Amino acid sequence: MRMGEWETMTIERLNKGQKEMVRDLYQLCFSSTFDSESFNAYLESDDLWEFVWGVVSDETLLSSYVSYEGGVKVRTVPFQVFYFDGFVTRPGYRKKRMGQKMFEHQRKVAKEKSVKLFALDPFKNSYYKQFGFEDALDLLKIDIPMRNLLKDKIDALYQTVTISAFRSLKAKQALREIGEREWEEGTYNPMRLPEAYFMGMFNQNAWKVVLLKDDDETYHGSLLYEVKDRTMTVYKMSFFDLKAIYTFRDWFGQFRDQIDEISFFKAPPDFPIEVLVQTFHAGSSHVNLRIYPTRMMQILDIQYAIQKLLPVLNLPGEPVVIKFTDEQMTDNNQILSVSQNGVKPVKKMRVDLTISVPDFVPIFTGRLSFSDQFRSGKVKIPSHSNPSWNPVFHPDIIRRMNEIFPRVSTHNNEFCF
């Protein structure tokens, strides 16, 4: 490719007829063969190809990404979102600002469709931070040795139905119903997915589903799991009450002779692990917990984002004036007044605090508080250049902001490739 030719290339929507080009690029760039039944079904899904973009030159796919339009709830409030997946550039064509160009392209698409939020699950968080993304949601991984599992018996439990997930109509119907309840109740950060992603759960030969239901045939929880090499891996867990967790515990106990460990691929950070285990340490046997940020988000319109959250915020009577800065989205460089009267742009020389829009993302979702960001140096207040690590000694304005935007448990529970 000649010097400067890359700059003039256009990003175009790909079609299903180009699926082998996509597979070839993925095989080249990722450590997988991408020839499973599950991935083949994914590529065959008609609704996928509305969201696949790429740069093609001489019948070679040089760069590609998926950005599907879906829904996500933040603090129980629904937002339309573009979720990025398969973001990749062919070796030999990297470090040419193609990533920047693809995000700029999708921002234009988002503006046309009035979508104000981006999301993705990063392979490397720092890579996406340069484009304006920031850590938004947390993930908890849990490994429980079977010898640490609590053995207490509870009489009142839900019924359990265990079936194969592979191409199971019953499993599809049940998980749709459970997913809809998760969305309606707004627990954590549920997402609405295209069919191409939802159906991925049902094209794995070895995957099973256990469903929890009551006497009225209403579902109260589910586990999508696989048993291999004496380990049960739980890929997706849904529950709505304590009785469901007790039922899971009893059901896990039935595998004591078959498995050595239960490994939760992802669970909510506030999951009551003490309800499942009798001890965290038993000689050389340890329960392993790992919490870390998983999903990243970018806010495309800061005023809109806060305005949408107003019904669930503890708004002050007196306005709080915040200066927002954003290197990627110039329209986000605003001074906003937030109060019971709404969110309004203002022109003031004096502001209460300053924060970048990316640094506001974890406050927006509830993953972090204003105190968390203030003591990390990401919230700026005049005359407070060296914040105390103890939130008790934070300025009154920070404590007020903690009340307006309280921390909440964040978690994404949907299945994605």
C-alpha positions in Angstrom: 0.0 0.0 0.0 1.4 3.4 -1.0 2.0 6.2 1.4 -1.2 8.1 2.1 -3.5 5.5 0.4 -4.7 4.3 3.8 -6.0 7.7 4.6 -8.4 7.7 1.6 -9.9 4.3 2.2 -13.5 4.1 3.2 -15.2 2.1 5.9 -18.1 0.1 4.3 -20.8 -2.1 5.6 -20.0 -5.8 5.0 -22.5 -8.4 3.9 -23.0 -12.1 4.6 -21.3 -12.9 1.3 -18.1 -11.7 2.8 -18.3 -13.9 5.9 -15.2 -15.9 5.0 -13.2 -12.7 4.8 -14.2 -12.0 8.3 -13.4 -15.5 9.5 -10.0 -15.3 7.8 -9.2 -12.0 9.5 -10.3 -13.4 12.9 -8.2 -16.5 12.5 -5.2 -14.4 11.6 -5.5 -12.1 14.6 -7.0 -14.2 17.4 -6.0 -17.5 19.0 -9.0 -19.5 17.8 -9.9 -21.5 14.7 -13.4 -19.9 14.5 -14.8 -23.0 12.9 -17.1 -24.2 15.7 -20.8 -24.8 15.2 -21.5 -21.8 17.5 -19.4 -19.4 15.4 -20.8 -20.7 12.1 -24.3 -20.1 13.4 -23.2 -16.6 14.4 -21.9 -15.8 10.9 -25.1 -17.2 9.4 -27.4 -14.9 11.4 -29.0 -12.4 9.1 -29.4 -9.8 11.8 -25.6 -9.7 12.4 -24.8 -8.2 9.1 -26.6 -5.0 9.7 -23.8 -4.1 12.1 -20.6 -5.4 10.5 -18.2 -2.8 9.0 -14.8 -3.0 7.4 -12.1 -1.8 5.1 -11.5 -3.9 2.0 -8.7 -3.6 -0.5 -8.0 -5.9 -3.4 -10.5 -8.5 -2.0 -8.6 -8.5 1.3 -10.3 -7.4 4.5 -7.8 -5.1 6.2 -9.8 -4.0 9.2 -13.2 -4.8 10.7 -15.6 -4.3 13.6 -19.1 -5.2 14.7 -21.1 -2.5 16.4 -24.6 -3.7 17.1 -27.4 -1.5 18.3 -29.0 -2.7 21.5 -30.2 -1.5 24.9 -28.5 -1.3 28.3 -29.7 -0.3 31.7 -27.6 2.1 33.8 -28.9 2.6 37.4 -32.2 0.9 36.1 -32.6 3.6 33.3 -32.7 2.3 29.7 -30.2 3.6 27.1 -29.7 2.8 23.5 -26.1 1.7 23.0 -23.7 0.6 20.2 -21.7 -2.3 21.5 -18.4 -3.0 19.7 -17.1 -6.5 19.0 -14.5 -8.1 16.7 -12.5 -4.8 16.6 -9.4 -5.9 14.6 -6.8 -4.8 12.0 -4.7 -7.1 9.9 -1.0 -7.3 10.9 1.1 -5.0 8.7 -1.7 -2.4 8.6 -1.7 -1.4 12.2 -0.5 1.9 13.8 -2.1 3.8 11.0 -4.9 5.4 13.1 -7.4 2.9 11.7 -8.9 2.4 15.2 -9.5 6.1 15.5 -11.1 6.2 12.1 -13.4 3.3 12.9 -14.7 5.0 16.1 -15.1 8.3 14.3 -17.1 6.5 11.6 -19.4 4.9 14.2 -19.9 8.2 16.0 -21.4 9.6 12.8 -23.7 6.5 12.6 -24.6 7.0 16.2 -25.5 10.7 15.6 -27.8 9.7 12.7 -29.5 7.2 15.0 -29.5 9.4 18.1 -27.5 6.8 20.1 -25.5 8.5 22.9 -23.5 5.6 24.4 -20.8 3.2 23.3 -19.8 0.0 25.1 -17.3 -2.8 24.6 -15.5 -5.6 26.4 -11.8 -4.9 26.0 -8.9 -7.2 25.2 -6.7 -4.5 26.7 -8.3 -1.7 28.7 -5.5 0.8 28.0 -5.9 0.5 24.3 -9.4 1.7 24.3 -8.8 4.5 26.8 -7.0 6.4 24.1 -10.3 6.6 22.2 -12.3 8.0 25.2 -13.5 4.7 26.7 -13.3 4.1 30.5 -14.0 1.2 32.8 -17.7 1.1 33.5 -18.8 -2.3 35.0 -17.2 -4.8 37.3 -16.9 -8.6 37.1 -16.5 -11.2 39.8 -14.9 -14.5 39.1 -15.3 -17.2 41.7 -13.6 -20.6 42.1 -15.1 -22.8 44.8 -13.5 -26.2 45.7 -16.3 -28.7 46.4 -14.8 -29.3 49.9 -15.6 -25.7 50.7 -19.2 -25.8 49.6 -21.7 -25.4 52.4 -23.7 -28.6 53.2 -26.6 -27.0 55.2 -30.0 -28.3 54.1 -33.0 -26.1 53.3 -36.4 -27.6 52.9 -38.1 -24.9 50.9 -36.4 -24.8 47.5 -37.4 -24.3 43.9 -37.8 -27.2 41.5 -34.8 -27.7 39.2 -34.9 -28.9 35.6 -31.6 -29.7 34.0 -31.4 -30.0 30.2 -29.0 -29.7 27.3 -28.7 -26.2 26.0 -27.7 -27.5 22.5 -30.4 -26.4 20.0 -33.0 -26.7 22.8 -36.3 -24.9 22.2 -37.1 -25.2 25.9 -33.8 -23.7 26.9 -34.3 -20.8 24.5 -37.8 -20.0 25.7 -36.8 -20.2 29.3 -33.7 -18.0 29.0 -35.7 -15.5 26.9 -38.3 -15.3 29.7 -35.6 -14.9 32.4 -33.7 -12.3 30.3 -36.9 -10.3 29.9 -37.5 -10.3 33.7 -33.8 -9.2 34.2 -34.5 -6.3 31.9 -37.8 -5.3 33.4 -36.5 -5.4 36.9 -33.3 -3.6 35.9 -31.1 -5.6 38.2 -27.5 -4.6 37.6 -26.9 -3.7 33.9 -28.9 -6.0 31.6 -28.6 -5.7 27.8 -30.8 -6.4 24.9 -28.9 -8.4 22.3 -29.3 -9.2 18.6 -30.4 -12.7 17.8 -26.9 -13.6 16.6 -25.5 -13.2 20.1 -28.5 -14.7 22.0 -28.4 -17.9 19.9 -24.7 -18.4 20.6 -25.7 -20.1 23.9 -27.4 -22.9 22.1 -24.8 -24.1 19.7 -22.3 -25.6 22.1 -22.6 -29.4 22.3 -21.4 -29.8 25.9 -23.3 -26.9 27.5 -26.2 -27.6 29.9 -28.9 -25.4 31.5 -30.5 -25.8 34.9 -33.7 -23.9 35.4 -35.4 -23.0 38.7 -39.1 -22.8 38.8 -42.0 -22.7 41.3 -45.3 -24.6 41.4 -46.8 -22.1 39.0 -44.1 -22.8 36.4 -42.6 -19.4 36.8 -38.8 -19.3 36.4 -36.7 -17.8 39.2 -33.2 -18.5 38.0 -30.9 -20.4 35.6 -27.3 -21.6 35.1 -25.6 -22.1 31.8 -22.7 -24.5 32.5 -20.3 -27.1 31.3 -18.5 -29.9 33.1 -15.0 -30.8 31.9 -11.9 -32.2 33.6 -13.7 -32.4 37.0 -14.5 -28.6 36.9 -18.0 -27.2 36.4 -17.7 -23.8 34.6 -20.8 -21.6 35.0 -20.9 -19.2 32.0 -24.1 -17.4 32.9 -26.0 -17.2 36.2 -29.4 -15.5 36.8 -31.2 -15.3 40.1 -33.9 -13.1 41.7 -34.0 -14.0 45.3 -32.3 -15.8 48.2 -34.3 -19.0 47.7 -32.8 -19.3 44.2 -29.2 -19.2 45.7 -30.2 -21.8 48.2 -31.5 -24.0 45.4 -28.3 -23.5 43.4 -26.3 -24.6 46.5 -28.3 -27.7 46.9 -28.0 -28.5 43.2 -24.3 -28.0 43.2 -24.0 -30.5 46.1 -25.3 -33.3 43.9 -22.1 -33.1 42.0 -19.7 -33.8 44.9 -18.6 -37.1 43.4 -18.2 -35.8 39.8 -16.3 -32.5 40.2 -13.6 -31.0 42.3 -14.4 -27.3 41.7 -17.1 -24.9 40.6 -15.8 -21.9 38.5 -18.1 -19.0 37.9 -17.1 -17.2 34.7 -18.8 -14.1 35.9 -20.9 -13.1 38.8 -22.1 -9.8 40.3 -19.6 -8.2 42.7 -22.2 -8.2 45.5 -22.9 -12.0 45.1 -23.4 -13.4 48.6 -20.6 -16.0 48.5 -21.0 -16.7 52.2 -24.3 -18.4 51.4 -22.6 -20.9 49.2 -19.4 -21.7 51.2 -18.8 -23.0 54.7 -15.3 -21.7 54.8 -13.0 -19.7 52.6 -9.9 -21.7 53.7 -9.8 -25.4 54.4 -6.1 -26.4 54.6 -4.8 -26.2 51.1 -8.3 -25.6 49.7 -9.1 -21.9 49.1 -12.1 -20.1 47.6 -10.7 -17.7 45.0 -12.4 -14.4 44.3 -11.3 -11.9 41.7 -13.0 -8.6 41.1 -12.0 -6.4 38.2 -13.4 -4.0 35.6 -14.8 -5.7 32.5 -17.0 -3.6 30.3 -15.9 -0.1 29.1 -18.2 2.7 28.0 -18.0 6.0 26.2 -20.5 8.8 26.7 -21.2 10.6 23.5 -23.5 13.3 24.9 -22.8 14.2 28.6 -25.8 16.4 29.0 -28.2 13.8 27.6 -26.6 11.0 29.8 -27.2 12.9 33.0 -30.6 14.2 32.0 -31.7 10.5 31.4 -30.6 9.6 34.9 -32.4 12.5 36.7 -35.4 10.4 37.8 -33.2 8.0 39.9 -30.7 10.6 41.2 -30.9 12.4 44.6 -30.9 15.9 43.2 -30.0 18.9 45.2 -32.1 22.0 45.6 -29.2 24.3 45.0 -27.4 23.8 41.7 -24.0 22.1 41.5 -21.9 23.4 38.6 -19.6 20.9 36.9 -17.1 21.6 34.2 -16.7 18.6 31.9 -13.8 18.1 29.5 -13.4 15.6 26.7 -10.5 15.2 24.3 -12.4 12.9 21.9 -15.9 14.5 21.8 -15.6 18.3 21.6 -19.3 18.8 22.1 -18.9 17.3 25.6 -16.7 20.2 26.7 -19.4 21.9 28.7 -20.2 23.5 32.0 -23.4 22.0 33.4 -25.7 23.0 36.3 -27.3 20.0 37.9 -30.2 20.4 40.3 -33.9 19.6 40.9 -34.6 21.9 38.0 -32.7 19.7 35.6 -29.4 19.7 33.7 -28.6 23.0 32.0 -25.6 24.4 30.2 -24.3 27.6 31.9 -21.5 30.1 31.3 -19.7 30.6 34.5 -16.2 31.4 35.4 -16.5 29.8 38.7 -17.4 26.1 38.9 -17.7 23.7 41.9 -15.6 20.9 40.3 -14.0 19.7 37.1 -13.9 16.2 35.7 -13.3 14.6 32.3 -16.2 12.8 30.7 -14.2 9.5 30.5 -13.4 9.8 34.3 -17.2 10.4 34.9 -18.1 7.1 33.2 -17.7 4.9 36.3 -19.6 7.5 38.4 -22.4 7.5 35.7 -22.8 3.7 36.0 -22.3 3.6 39.8 -19.1 1.6 39.8 -17.2 4.4 41.6 -18.2 7.4 43.7 -17.1 11.0 43.4 -14.9 10.4 46.5 -13.2 7.5 44.7 -12.4 9.7 41.7 -11.5 12.7 43.9 -8.9 10.9 45.9 -7.4 9.5 42.7 -6.9 13.0 41.4 -9.5 12.8 38.7 -12.0 15.3 40.2 -10.4 18.7 40.5 -11.5 21.3 43.1 -9.7 24.6 43.7 -7.5 24.6 46.7 -7.7 20.8 47.1 -4.7 19.5 45.1 -3.8 16.8 47.6 -7.0 15.0 48.6 -7.2 13.0 51.8 -7.5 9.2 51.2 -10.2 9.1 53.9 -13.5 10.2 52.4 -14.6 11.6 55.8 -12.2 14.5 55.3 -13.4 15.2 51.7 -14.9 18.7 51.0 -18.6 19.2 51.4 -19.1 19.4 47.6 -17.7 15.9 47.2 -19.9 14.5 49.9 -22.9 16.1 48.3 -21.9 14.6 44.9 -21.7 11.2 46.6 -25.3 11.6 47.6 -26.4 12.6 44.2 -24.6 9.8 42.4 -24.4 7.0 45.0 -22.3 3.8 44.3 -24.3 0.8 43.1 -23.3 -2.8 42.1 -22.6 -3.0 38.4 -22.6 -6.2 36.4 -23.3 -7.4 32.8 -24.9 -10.8 32.7 -25.6 -11.4 29.1 -23.8 -14.0 27.0 -21.5 -12.6 24.3 -18.8 -14.1 22.0 
